[in-house]
Amino acid sequence: MEMFSYPFMRMALMATVLMAIIAPMLGVFLVIRRQSLLADTLSHVSLAGVALGFLINVNPTLTTFLVVVVAACLLEYLRMMYQTYSEVSTAILMSGGLALALIIMSFSEGSSGVKINEYLFGSIVTINQSQLVILAVLAVVLIVAYSLFRRPMYVLTFDEDTAHVDGLPVTLMSVLFNVLTGIAISVMIPIAGALLISAIMVLPAAIAMRIGRSFQQVIVVSVVVGLVGMLSGLVTSYQLDTPAGATITMLFIVIFMVVNVMKFLTTKFNKK
């Protein structure tokens, strides 16, 4: 295709494939653990890291990593404190992260506001070589971690009490998962945008859960759906000259609606 004759579009293609592996795999665990808002929460907190980087003139990716690690640990602490009302922890951090980002931005020069807007909405066609390398490393780490710790994560995801009985370090595993998710989000935010990052993590997982019949199938289907949606969205955004992140999100929503309608019709037909 003509669009891939441009070097920046080939970079965008590689980034799309890597993100289609990373985001849905993490998204499945988030959805099953009823932590779908975690992606939104950490994306808001990540903005504080971005703003801090611009304020002190340091690479925003580095400051975002640090802020996200602290937020991931704090999130698990709040979740354990409010076990019956787990959504409280996400609400506190989400609002606090955004408030902190706005305060830090107020101390920065006017030009930083434009840069922050780039992180809010993202741009997959402006990805650079270093971001691509980080995405590739993250994808490898995630695949290896899933291969080695699939059973412990399966138990932790579905029943933390059983995980405790099995002697698994539940708190440590939860914190590490939150940190990994936060790092993935901080890497993908400049590409997908803070406002849409949760969509590319949660929607493929939600679609896969309507199709897959087992946990393993849900993981595989979510990655396939992620690849189809993100690649289609990238091509469509180029052809229509629309924002890539928004186009990908809308395609995922269309796929979600189609799958649910087909599921409903199939169920009605089988009943008859």
Beta strands, then each sheet from edge to edge (+ up, - down):
end
